[in-house]
Amino acid sequence: MFRIVSLFLGLMLWPAFAARAQTPPPGPSEQALQAPLDLKDEKPTQDQNLSAGPSAFKAFGSVVLVLGLAGGGLWAFRKWGAKRMPGSGGSRIKVEETLSLGDRRFVSILKAEDEKFLVALSPQGITLLARLDNSEDPPFEQALDQQMELNHPMPVKDMEALLKGDLP
């Protein structure tokens, strides 16, 4: 039994001893790594103090520089870039008032140069409801009521009379 165990252990340990005996000599790169370290090359290491000044001044200077660049970029964007963005509008068309009707539907008064328009905005599109008169300047609700009256169903007889011009 002892012979079997010793034979088994010998077979198990034999590759380890054989591999150790066949280790090749170290190459030139391994020899350079094993050579003593020479610190006379004047390169800084972690233990050496650099005479670059306090780092708090560098950090403060970096923050001032970044904030200055951000502020300058924002100023330049407001001066030249905001007018070129889509939806920024122009100087000739203004939205004077908007009323939400719910479900992504709106009624707005637009002013283009010296004319005012009442428009309806919906997901299906934009509809011109009325051209508002500048001299009278009717209130928003009055113009909306006038347009809503036109959209009510009308009996056929009344419609025929209206088309013929019989109704007052």
Steps between C-alpha positions, in 0.01 A plus 500: 500500500787735586661431165182588311460827690865598451483407132182708461657802677815466293299504178309803620806703603728395213364761245557781752865402554553442129355841409719670758811340367420611142443872573684702232739777604346849528488706181631856460167660600479290815860587584420872461207462739714319754778762485520752788295818449699811407327826606768734370310567175339817649145375441256577784360218710223491757731568791665805346341842560445704188543874520188579292323704765189428700231302320217714648603789272497269199157366593358850551649616171349201320155571646523867398607400150215249456239744634635773273479273195146392592388860553659611173333214313161587649542867409599410142204261469255766614651762272538299178371143538151530652356664188600209281333234715175348364194647667679809620268712290566822323433862567205524259266233648389508864256285700287746696273259688434125513208310649522125562184305411635168629609185318789683325269760344566873527362828371750784455515859389798561271629840402691521172627850432180710544239225454349265759369148436297256709630148433411155630781253568430126521693179436343490152626845401454876523177674394443870449183584692480875443696802394467745786439867431760730656274806518233341721737257672220258612567296810624148463183340637276700262687383192499143628123509561440632147700216351336236721154614385596425142593142592156409651277268297227681306177361359506438127219748433689778681820414311318515165345834595839631607657395171219658299529817706145488638603519868582840643 
